[in-house]
Amino acid sequence: MSRLAALRGALAFLTRLPAGSREGDWAAFRTTPAAFPVVGYVVGALAAVPLLAAGSVPAPTVALGYLLAVYLVTGIHHLDGVADVGDAVVVHGDADRRREVLKDTTTGVGALLAVTATVAGVALAGLGLAGLPIAVAVGVAVAAEVGAKVGMAAMACLASAGYEGMGSSVTGAVGPVAFVPAAAVAVPAAALTWPSPVGAVALAGALGGAAIPWLWARRRLGGVTGDVFGAANELGRLVGAHAGVIAWTLS
């Protein structure tokens, strides 16, 4: 029952899918990081549905379908994290000033550039996926999503928060050992394109992409925040999908 509650909590936190949340689901999710990659499989599979039309409809249309599917399933609250982190990256000042910008509701040039680049990057990833064999494209899309989510799980288990807030509520619930089952859940995604290794490349690329905001936050903010989690999710998907497409192109 606690695993089911954790899954409901993860779906409510990471997607717009009707999860039927109940009291205690959030607490169960916070203490079960393995729920992150489980939701990654769900989101990746749903986002990959438009890719099934590749070869039957124009590739740009497939790419648009992939982009829309991603944000219909996940919503735009993670993009809000991209926007806030984008503003914090470009601002001049110390960690306190950057934290202040993260909390500011004003949208700056850094936010506009970060969100535009992210959305364009996802669309272009969809265009690249549309040129792959359908089974490979679906495998890469799912692996990229799982990799992004296991990157978030890694932050929840291994990172420290910059200040009290959403980030601290997630990172303060578990320790490093809890990442082991989360990683184990994510490993099968690497085999989704077997015998081609591009699924593994997409998974690793997404994990690396998710780590970029984490490393930046540790150096510039003194720890992660809820916005950093959102940015890690978006950048992880983006890097993972492009890594998979590149790997297939070069193979």
C-alpha positions as CSV (number, residue, x, y, z in Angstrom):
1,M,0.0,0.0,0.0
2,S,2.8,2.4,0.8
3,R,4.3,1.8,-2.7
4,L,1.0,2.5,-4.3
5,A,0.7,5.7,-2.2
6,A,4.2,6.7,-3.3
7,L,3.3,6.1,-6.9
8,R,0.2,8.3,-6.6
9,G,2.2,11.0,-4.9
10,A,4.8,10.8,-7.7
11,L,2.2,11.0,-10.4
12,A,0.6,14.0,-8.7
13,F,4.0,15.8,-8.3
14,L,5.5,15.0,-11.7
15,T,2.5,14.9,-14.1
16,R,-1.0,16.1,-14.7
17,L,-2.4,12.6,-14.9
18,P,-5.4,11.9,-12.6
19,A,-3.7,10.0,-9.8
20,G,-6.5,10.2,-7.3
21,S,-4.3,11.5,-4.5
22,R,-5.0,10.7,-0.9
23,E,-3.7,11.9,2.4
24,G,-0.2,10.5,3.0
25,D,0.7,10.1,-0.7
26,W,3.2,13.0,-0.6
27,A,4.9,11.6,2.5
28,A,5.1,8.2,0.9
29,F,6.6,9.6,-2.3
30,R,9.2,11.6,-0.4
31,T,10.5,8.4,1.2
32,T,10.4,6.3,-1.9
33,P,12.7,7.8,-4.6
34,A,12.2,4.7,-6.8
35,A,8.9,6.2,-7.7
36,F,10.7,8.8,-9.7
37,P,11.9,6.4,-12.5
38,V,8.6,4.5,-12.4
39,V,6.8,7.6,-13.4
40,G,9.5,8.1,-16.0
41,Y,8.4,5.0,-17.8
42,V,4.8,6.1,-17.7
43,V,5.5,9.6,-19.0
44,G,8.0,8.4,-21.6
45,A,5.5,5.9,-23.0
46,L,2.7,8.4,-23.3
47,A,5.0,11.1,-24.7
48,A,6.2,8.6,-27.3
49,V,2.7,7.9,-28.7
50,P,3.0,10.5,-31.5
51,L,6.2,8.8,-32.6
52,L,4.2,5.8,-33.7
53,A,3.0,7.9,-36.6
54,A,6.6,8.4,-38.0
55,G,6.7,7.5,-41.6
56,S,3.0,8.0,-42.1
57,V,2.9,11.8,-41.4
58,P,5.5,14.5,-42.0
59,A,8.4,14.4,-39.5
60,P,7.7,18.1,-38.3
61,T,4.2,17.1,-37.4
62,V,5.4,14.1,-35.4
63,A,7.9,16.4,-33.7
64,L,5.1,18.8,-32.8
65,G,3.0,15.9,-31.5
66,Y,5.9,14.7,-29.3
67,L,6.4,18.2,-27.9
68,L,2.7,18.6,-27.1
69,A,2.4,15.1,-25.6
70,V,5.3,15.9,-23.3
71,Y,3.7,19.0,-21.8
72,L,0.2,17.7,-21.9
73,V,1.3,14.8,-19.7
74,T,3.8,16.6,-17.4
75,G,2.3,20.1,-17.4
76,I,4.5,23.3,-17.3
77,H,5.5,23.6,-13.7
78,H,8.9,22.1,-14.4
79,L,9.4,24.7,-17.1
80,D,8.7,27.3,-14.4
81,G,11.8,25.9,-12.7
82,V,13.7,26.4,-15.9
83,A,12.6,30.0,-16.1
84,D,13.6,30.8,-12.5
85,V,17.0,29.1,-12.8
86,G,17.5,30.9,-16.1
87,D,17.1,34.2,-14.4
88,A,19.3,33.1,-11.5
89,V,22.1,32.0,-13.9
90,V,22.4,35.3,-15.6
91,V,22.1,37.6,-12.6
92,H,25.2,39.2,-11.1
93,G,25.8,38.8,-7.4
94,D,26.4,36.2,-4.7
95,A,24.3,33.2,-3.7
96,D,21.9,35.3,-1.7
97,R,21.2,37.5,-4.7
98,R,20.6,34.4,-6.9
99,R,18.2,32.9,-4.3
100,E,16.4,36.2,-4.2
101,V,16.0,36.0,-8.0
102,L,14.7,32.5,-7.8
103,K,11.9,33.7,-5.6
104,D,11.1,36.7,-7.7
105,T,7.9,36.4,-9.8
106,T,9.2,38.8,-12.5
107,T,10.2,37.1,-15.7
108,G,13.6,38.2,-17.0
109,V,15.5,37.8,-20.2
110,G,17.3,34.7,-18.7
111,A,14.0,33.0,-18.1
112,L,12.7,33.7,-21.6
113,L,15.9,32.4,-23.2
114,A,16.0,29.3,-21.0
115,V,12.4,28.4,-21.6
116,T,12.6,29.1,-25.4
117,A,15.8,27.0,-25.7
118,T,14.3,24.2,-23.8
119,V,11.0,24.0,-25.7
120,A,12.8,24.4,-29.0
121,G,15.3,21.7,-27.9
122,V,12.5,19.2,-27.1
123,A,10.8,19.9,-30.5
124,L,14.1,19.4,-32.3
125,A,14.6,16.2,-30.3
126,G,11.2,15.1,-31.5
127,L,12.2,15.8,-35.1
128,G,15.3,13.7,-34.7
129,L,13.3,10.9,-33.1
130,A,10.9,11.0,-36.0
131,G,13.7,10.0,-38.3
132,L,14.6,6.9,-36.3
133,P,13.0,3.4,-36.6
134,I,9.8,3.6,-34.6
135,A,10.9,1.0,-32.0
136,V,14.2,2.8,-31.5
137,A,12.5,6.2,-31.3
138,V,10.1,5.0,-28.6
139,G,12.9,3.3,-26.7
140,V,15.0,6.5,-26.7
141,A,12.0,8.7,-25.6
142,V,11.3,6.4,-22.7
143,A,14.9,6.0,-21.7
144,A,15.4,9.8,-21.8
145,E,12.4,10.3,-19.5
146,V,13.5,7.6,-17.1
147,G,17.0,9.0,-17.0
148,A,15.7,12.5,-16.2
149,K,13.6,11.1,-13.4
150,V,16.4,9.0,-11.9
151,G,18.5,12.1,-12.0
152,M,15.8,13.8,-9.8
153,A,15.9,10.8,-7.5
154,A,19.7,11.1,-7.2
155,M,19.2,14.7,-6.1
156,A,16.6,13.7,-3.6
157,C,19.0,11.1,-2.1
158,L,22.4,12.7,-2.4
159,A,21.9,16.5,-2.6
160,S,21.5,19.1,0.1
161,A,19.0,21.9,-0.1
162,G,20.0,25.6,-0.4
163,Y,17.2,26.8,1.9
164,E,13.9,25.7,3.4
165,G,11.2,25.0,0.8
166,M,10.2,22.4,-1.8
167,G,13.8,21.3,-2.3
168,S,14.5,20.7,1.4
169,S,11.2,18.8,1.8
170,V,12.4,16.3,-0.8
171,T,16.1,16.1,0.0
172,G,15.6,15.8,3.8
173,A,13.4,12.7,3.6
174,V,16.0,10.0,2.6
175,G,19.7,9.2,2.5
176,P,22.1,7.9,-0.1
177,V,21.1,4.2,0.3
178,A,17.6,5.0,-1.0
179,F,19.1,5.7,-4.4
180,V,20.0,2.1,-5.0
181,P,16.5,0.8,-5.6
182,A,15.8,3.9,-7.8
183,A,18.8,3.2,-9.9
184,A,17.8,-0.5,-10.2
185,V,14.3,0.5,-11.4
186,A,15.9,2.7,-14.1
187,V,18.4,0.1,-15.5
188,P,15.9,-1.8,-17.7
189,A,15.4,1.4,-19.7
190,A,18.9,0.9,-21.1
191,A,17.8,-2.3,-22.8
192,L,14.7,-0.8,-24.6
193,T,16.6,-0.5,-27.9
194,W,18.5,-3.8,-27.6
195,P,20.7,-4.9,-29.3
196,S,21.4,-1.2,-30.1
197,P,23.0,0.6,-27.2
198,V,21.3,3.9,-27.9
199,G,18.8,3.4,-25.1
200,A,21.7,3.2,-22.7
201,V,23.2,6.3,-24.2
202,A,19.9,8.2,-23.8
203,L,19.6,7.0,-20.2
204,A,23.1,8.1,-19.4
205,G,22.7,11.4,-21.2
206,A,19.6,12.2,-19.4
207,L,21.2,11.5,-16.0
208,G,24.1,13.7,-17.0
209,G,21.8,16.5,-18.2
210,A,19.9,16.4,-14.9
211,A,23.2,16.7,-13.0
212,I,24.0,20.0,-14.6
213,P,21.5,22.2,-12.6
214,W,22.4,20.2,-9.5
215,L,26.1,21.0,-9.9
216,W,25.4,24.6,-10.7
217,A,23.2,24.9,-7.6
218,R,25.7,23.4,-5.3
219,R,28.3,25.9,-6.4
220,R,26.2,29.0,-6.9
221,L,23.3,28.6,-4.5
222,G,24.7,26.4,-1.7
223,G,22.3,23.6,-2.5
224,V,19.3,22.6,-4.6
225,T,15.8,24.0,-4.6
226,G,12.4,23.0,-6.0
227,D,13.2,25.1,-9.2
228,V,16.5,23.2,-9.6
229,F,14.5,19.9,-9.5
230,G,12.3,21.2,-12.3
231,A,15.2,22.4,-14.4
232,A,16.9,19.0,-13.9
233,N,13.9,17.2,-15.2
234,E,13.7,19.3,-18.3
235,L,17.4,19.4,-19.1
236,G,17.7,15.7,-18.4
237,R,14.9,14.8,-21.0
238,L,16.5,17.2,-23.5
239,V,20.0,15.9,-23.3
240,G,18.9,12.3,-23.1
241,A,16.8,12.5,-26.2
242,H,19.4,14.3,-28.3
243,A,22.1,11.9,-27.0
244,G,20.1,8.9,-28.2
245,V,19.5,10.4,-31.6
246,I,23.1,11.3,-32.0
247,A,24.2,7.8,-30.9
248,W,21.9,6.2,-33.5
249,T,23.1,8.5,-36.3
250,L,26.7,7.7,-35.6
251,S,26.2,3.9,-35.2
